[in-house]
Amino acid sequence: MLQPESVISEQVSLEAIKWVGNRRLRVLDQRRLPDLIVYRECSSAVDVAEAITCMTVRGASAIGIAAAYGVVLAAMAVETSDDWEAALAADFAMLEQTRPTARSLSWALDIMRETLRQTLRQTLHPLPVQLDVPARLLQAAIAVHDSDREANRSMARLGMQMIGRRQKKAQKIMVHGNAGALGSGGYGSALGVVRAAHEAGLVDEVYVSETRPWLQGSRLTAWELAQAGIPAQLHVDSAAAHLMKNQNIAWVVVAADRIAANGDAICKMGTYALAVLAMHHGLRFMVVAPTTCVDLALEVGDDQPLEQRSSRELLRLGERNIDTGVAVNNTIFDVTPADLIDVIVTEKGAVERPDGRKLADLVSHRRLH
């Protein structure tokens, strides 16, 4: 089980995931924000899987990072084995099933699998040697964490430049879901773009949707913006059209959990509606996600099964639905078609009017930057 909580009430840190050594991973319990800043410690792969499943850890990138460290904890529990792949197979499978929509999860676990295979090959050729498998896996997990943080910085710069290219003055931006430091390696994807734009003097005000059914906007994004001193106001999801019509908003900036080969973006529920509204009102629509979220094996977004949560699960996780006696649809993702997206920003570059050819070229191994 997750270790007992520790409450921090002094200096606020947006480092949601930290390897603290001695077989411990510290995670910020995002279910308790903004009321309490609570850290929990994971000491096993089971703890990490629970933290992801019960939404202690949120955000596609953060989920992948946590899962990578979960593999490390599993290996440290084994310590030594004659068949490492068999010893860790159940832990890999358990972590893979925690949040299947998040492409960053499967990407991070693939990195850990490949690291394990390469390490085992080194023990056989040319001469048998003894290698510290858990230590090698820890190096790989730290690299996954660091690479996400670096990708966030690159995306922030590219997204900020895209915003500044349209208008040099401060602009109003609408965001949905949470894609800040809490959901990433430390800076944020979509919210990282907003932060960079604010630092460049390009943000007048940020409009934050509450983002039902999880309320990531009201609980997390609004809190992050307040911590960063960025002017923002919170609104109910259904007010988006009214605000777009009357407040001269220039951009909608969102993150994606998975991007299909044709450019369709699988994002938090409500994103599709915002994209339709943005097109009607003449706003630019930006999706920000690392290339690890691009799934070229997924032909179109509608081919991806979308996660749902039962009302019982929502109640267990602290969300409350009014009991009306009828079924409740708690689908937590939707698919935004590529033709509603003006630009996809990744760490490798920005793709305007995305399509299959442009995305394939972007993530090509031949591309160095």
ChimeraX attribute file (.defattr): number of C-alpha atoms within 10 A of each C-alpha:
attribute: neighborCount
match mode: 1-to-1
recipient: residues
	/A:1	12
	/A:2	16
	/A:3	13
	/A:4	11
	/A:5	13
	/A:6	13
	/A:7	12
	/A:8	12
	/A:9	9
	/A:10	7
	/A:11	6
	/A:12	9
	/A:13	13
	/A:14	17
	/A:15	16
	/A:16	22
	/A:17	27
	/A:18	19
	/A:19	18
	/A:20	10
	/A:21	8
	/A:22	8
	/A:23	16
	/A:24	19
	/A:25	22
	/A:26	21
	/A:27	24
	/A:28	26
	/A:29	24
	/A:30	21
	/A:31	22
	/A:32	15
	/A:33	15
	/A:34	15
	/A:35	9
	/A:36	13
	/A:37	19
	/A:38	20
	/A:39	20
	/A:40	20
	/A:41	25
	/A:42	25
	/A:43	22
	/A:44	24
	/A:45	26
	/A:46	19
	/A:47	19
	/A:48	32
	/A:49	24
	/A:50	19
	/A:51	25
	/A:52	21
	/A:53	17
	/A:54	17
	/A:55	18
	/A:56	21
	/A:57	28
	/A:58	26
	/A:59	25
	/A:60	24
	/A:61	35
	/A:62	28
	/A:63	31
	/A:64	32
	/A:65	29
	/A:66	34
	/A:67	30
	/A:68	32
	/A:69	33
	/A:70	28
	/A:71	27
	/A:72	29
	/A:73	26
	/A:74	22
	/A:75	23
	/A:76	21
	/A:77	14
	/A:78	13
	/A:79	13
	/A:80	14
	/A:81	12
	/A:82	7
	/A:83	9
	/A:84	16
	/A:85	14
	/A:86	10
	/A:87	15
	/A:88	19
	/A:89	12
	/A:90	12
	/A:91	20
	/A:92	22
	/A:93	11
	/A:94	15
	/A:95	27
	/A:96	20
	/A:97	13
	/A:98	20
	/A:99	20
	/A:100	16
	/A:101	20
	/A:102	24
	/A:103	23
	/A:104	29
	/A:105	27
	/A:106	23
	/A:107	21
	/A:108	24
	/A:109	24
	/A:110	15
	/A:111	17
	/A:112	25
	/A:113	20
	/A:114	13
	/A:115	19
	/A:116	19
	/A:117	13
	/A:118	12
	/A:119	16
	/A:120	19
	/A:121	12
	/A:122	14
	/A:123	13
	/A:124	11
	/A:125	9
	/A:126	8
	/A:127	8
	/A:128	11
	/A:129	11
	/A:130	10
	/A:131	13
	/A:132	12
	/A:133	20
	/A:134	20
	/A:135	14
	/A:136	16
	/A:137	25
	/A:138	22
	/A:139	16
	/A:140	22
	/A:141	27
	/A:142	16
	/A:143	15
	/A:144	23
	/A:145	25
	/A:146	15
	/A:147	14
	/A:148	26
	/A:149	19
	/A:150	15
	/A:151	22
	/A:152	30
	/A:153	20
	/A:154	21
	/A:155	27
	/A:156	27
	/A:157	20
	/A:158	22
	/A:159	30
	/A:160	22
	/A:161	17
	/A:162	17
	/A:163	23
	/A:164	18
	/A:165	10
	/A:166	11
	/A:167	11
	/A:168	12
	/A:169	13
	/A:170	17
	/A:171	21
	/A:172	19
	/A:173	24
	/A:174	26
	/A:175	27
	/A:176	29
	/A:177	30
	/A:178	31
	/A:179	33
	/A:180	26
	/A:181	27
	/A:182	27
	/A:183	26
	/A:184	30
	/A:185	30
	/A:186	25
	/A:187	25
	/A:188	30
	/A:189	37
	/A:190	29
	/A:191	27
	/A:192	25
	/A:193	30
	/A:194	28
	/A:195	25
	/A:196	21
	/A:197	24
	/A:198	21
	/A:199	12
	/A:200	16
	/A:201	14
	/A:202	22
	/A:203	23
	/A:204	16
	/A:205	18
	/A:206	23
	/A:207	23
	/A:208	25
	/A:209	26
	/A:210	24
	/A:211	25
	/A:212	19
	/A:213	18
	/A:214	21
	/A:215	18
	/A:216	25
	/A:217	25
	/A:218	23
	/A:219	20
	/A:220	24
	/A:221	28
	/A:222	25
	/A:223	17
	/A:224	21
	/A:225	19
	/A:226	13
	/A:227	12
	/A:228	11
	/A:229	11
	/A:230	18
	/A:231	15
	/A:232	20
	/A:233	15
	/A:234	16
	/A:235	16
	/A:236	14
	/A:237	18
	/A:238	14
	/A:239	10
	/A:240	18
	/A:241	16
	/A:242	10
	/A:243	14
	/A:244	24
	/A:245	15
	/A:246	9
	/A:247	10
	/A:248	14
	/A:249	22
	/A:250	21
	/A:251	20
	/A:252	25
	/A:253	26
	/A:254	27
	/A:255	29
	/A:256	29
	/A:257	25
	/A:258	27
	/A:259	31
	/A:260	26
	/A:261	23
	/A:262	23
	/A:263	31
	/A:264	26
	/A:265	33
	/A:266	28
	/A:267	25
	/A:268	25
	/A:269	22
	/A:270	21
	/A:271	25
	/A:272	20
	/A:273	16
	/A:274	25
	/A:275	25
	/A:276	17
	/A:277	20
	/A:278	24
	/A:279	15
	/A:280	12
	/A:281	16
	/A:282	14
	/A:283	22
	/A:284	20
	/A:285	22
	/A:286	26
	/A:287	24
	/A:288	30
	/A:289	29
	/A:290	25
	/A:291	20
	/A:292	24
	/A:293	25
	/A:294	27
	/A:295	22
	/A:296	16
	/A:297	8
	/A:298	16
	/A:299	16
	/A:300	21
	/A:301	23
	/A:302	16
	/A:303	10
	/A:304	16
	/A:305	11
	/A:306	17
	/A:307	13
	/A:308	12
	/A:309	13
	/A:310	13
	/A:311	18
	/A:312	11
	/A:313	13
	/A:314	16
	/A:315	11
	/A:316	11
	/A:317	15
	/A:318	11
	/A:319	15
	/A:320	14
	/A:321	13
	/A:322	7
	/A:323	9
	/A:324	7
	/A:325	6
	/A:326	6
	/A:327	9
	/A:328	13
	/A:329	11
	/A:330	17
	/A:331	14
	/A:332	17
	/A:333	21
	/A:334	21
	/A:335	25
	/A:336	27
	/A:337	19
	/A:338	23
	/A:339	14
	/A:340	22
	/A:341	25
	/A:342	18
	/A:343	21
	/A:344	28
	/A:345	27
	/A:346	26
	/A:347	24
	/A:348	17
	/A:349	17
	/A:350	21
	/A:351	19
	/A:352	13
	/A:353	14
	/A:354	20
	/A:355	16
	/A:356	17
	/A:357	11
	/A:358	17
	/A:359	22
	/A:360	16
	/A:361	11
	/A:362	21
	/A:363	19
	/A:364	10
	/A:365	9
	/A:366	8
	/A:367	9
	/A:368	8
	/A:369	9
